[in-house]
């Protein structure tokens, strides 16, 4: 099963950034990002631990960006989500009796490494500020 932690963290960060500098509760985030509140809390915790979000405790508390959206990349979010060990595709060899007679496995290991390197490079090139519209602009369009 593929993890959705990274993509959900991207939606969370985008939602929080769009509402900056307002503090948002995890319940509000969960509702708008369409995830369970417990999952939102878990993912927000990862983002706080990575210092992408800042958490304020108490009745009037919530979370907000810890850095400007131009200073956060999708790669930062990827690392915070903790999915960096997951492969873009699996290369388990179901043909173990044949593996000594071909180089498919070795070639695919190299291809997978190239794909991972390019994906990381692409994620580093995209800033959080590139993936959201500020709430004030959305509200003025109505």
Protein Blocks (a to p, Z undefined) as FASTA:
>chain_A
ZZfklmmmmmmmmmmmmmpcbdcdfklmmmmnopafklmmmmmmmmmmnomaccdedjkl
ccddfbdfklpcfklmmmmnopmmpcfbdcbdfklmlmmmccklmmmmmmmmmmmmmmmm
mmmmpcfklmcccfklmmmmZZ
